[in-house]
């Protein structure tokens, strides 16, 4: 029983390290998501020669339904203040989850250490009973860690989806206001294999997005 119990202890410690690793990197700025990255098509619905201008962008709005451009998703998400604020909020939650995880793991480790100190003075029946309690505690720690991990994943997905939905709407507004027929997303996964640099309007769009975000916070 001692060998199997030691293996159980090792297993829960491996799980603990895995969760800490996940929560640690949850605090890092995430790369632009591939599955959730929008492919934005902003098509002008106004067939007239007059296109509304925006106060937050220094590009002159012109009536040109053939205008096509792209934005780089990673630069857009990293520079967007809405994403920066969302990440800060997520980091605060991640720190609390990490603290909960550490509390559970330390509690289990303390119980194991106490048992190891007392094991020699215990009878076989007492050792068996104590090991059974520790194994039950181990299972509780594992379930708690799984719950924290699932919560972190759900919160991150919710955060990202909320930001991307807002980005989609604002890029669509920008495209219509500036006479673009199409605005594409250039993602690290290779959505756009090649694009001329003069078609990259990431700085202009980012300026517009941050100005819009600042006025509606």
N, C-alpha and C positions, 0 to 999 in steps of 0.2 A: 504493500500500500504506500510505503514511503516513496518508492520510485515513481509510481503513477501520480502521486500527489505533487512531487517535485516537477514533473512534466506539466501538470496543470498550472503550477505557479509560473513556470517559464512561458506558457502560452498566454496567460493574461498580461504578462509584462510585455510581450511582443505586441499585443493588441494596444496596450497603452502607448507604446512608442509610435505605432502607426497613427493613432489618433492625434497625438501631439504633433507629429510631422504634418498631418493634414491641416490642423488648425493653425500651425505656424505659417504655412504657405497660403492659407486663406487670407492672411493679413497682407500679402504681397499684391501689388497691382496686377490684375489678371490680364492675360493677352486677349486680344479681340476674339470673342467667341466665334466659332465657325458655324455651328448649327443655328445659332440665334442671330447671326449677323444678317441684317436685312439687305435685300437687293432692291434698292429704292428706284422706282421709275417715276419721276416727276414730270408729267406731261401737261403742257399748257392747254387749258380748256377754253381759252379766250382766242378766238380767231381774228380779232381786230388787231390793229397796229399799235395799240396803246397798252403798255404793260405797267403795272404799278411798281413804283420804286420802294426800296426799304431804307429807312433812316440809319440802320445799323450796318449797312454794307456800302463800301465806297465804289462798287462797280455800278456803272450806269446801266439801267435796265433798258434793253433794246428788244424790239419785236423781231425775233428770229427763231422760228419753229424748228430750224435745223440744228440748233445749238445742242451739243452733247458734251458731257464732262463726267469726271469721276472724282470720288473722294477716297482717301486711304483710311480704312476702318480703324486700324490700330492708332494712328495719329489722332483721328477724330475722337475715339473713346478716351484715350489718355489725356487729351487736352480739354475735353468737355467738362465744364464745372459741375454739371449735373451728375456725371459719373464719378467725379472726384468726391463730391459730397456723399453720394451713395456708398462708395467704398469706405469712407471714414465711418459711417454709421455701421456698416457691416463689420469693420475691424473692431469696433467697440463691443459688438455682440460676440465676435469670435474670441475676444479676450475673456469674456465671462464664461463661454463654453470651455475654454482651455482651463480656467480656474476650477470649474466644476469637475473636469476630468482629472486634474491633479489631485483634488480632494478625494475622489473615489479611489484612485490608485494608491495614494499615500495611506489611506485608511486600511486598504487591503495589505499593503506591505508591512504596516505596523502590526497588524494582527498576525501575520506570518512570522515576523521577527519575535514576537512575544511567545508564540507557540514553539519556535525553535529553541528558545532559552529554557522553556519549561518542559520540553519533551522528555528529557532524561528522567525527570522526577515523576512523570505521569505513568499511570498503569496503561496496559494495552487498550483497555476499554475507554479510558479517558482520551488517549491519543486518537483512537478511531472516531470518537464523538467530536473532538476538536477539528480533526481533518474534514469531517463531514460538514461542519459549520463553515469552515474556510472555503470549501468547494462551493457551497451555496452562495457565499459572499462573492466568490470569483464570478459566478454566473450573473449575479446582480451587477457587478462592475461591467462585465461584457455587454449586458443588455443596456446599461446606462450609456456606455460608449457608442453603441450602435444608434441609440436615440439621438445623441448629440451630433453624430456624423450626419444622420438623416436630416436633422433640423438645419444644420449648416448648409447642406446641399440645397434644401428647399428654399432657404432664405436667400442664398446666392442667386438661384434661378429666378426667384421673384424680383430681386433687386435688378438683375440684368434685364429682364423682360420689361420692367417698368421704364427703365432708361431708354431702351431701344424703341419702345412704342412712342415715347415723346420725340426721340430723334427722327423717326419716320415721318411724323406729322410736320415737324419743323422743316425738314429737308424738302418735303413736298411743297410747303408754303414758299420756301426759298426758290425752288425751281420754277414755280408758277410766276412768282413775282419778278423773276429775272429772265424769263423767256426761254427756259431750257426745255427741250423736248424730252431729254433723258439724262438722269444723273445715276451713274453706276457706282457700286461699292467695290473697291479694290481691296481684297482680303489676302492675308498671308497664305491662305490655302491655294491661291492661284486662280481666283475667279476671273481676273483680267490678266492675260499673259503679257500684254504690252499696251502702253498708253503714252501718248506724247505728253511731255511735262506741261505744256501750255494748256492741256485739258484737265490738269489736276487743280481743282478749286477747293482743296481741303482747307487752306488758310482762310479763304473768304467765308466758307460755310461755317468753320469753327468760330470765327469772329461773330457771325450772325447768331449762331446757337448760344454762345456765351452771353451775348447782349440780351437775347430773348430770355434766357434763364435768369439773369440778374434782375430783370424787371418783374418777373413773376414768381420769385422765391417767396 
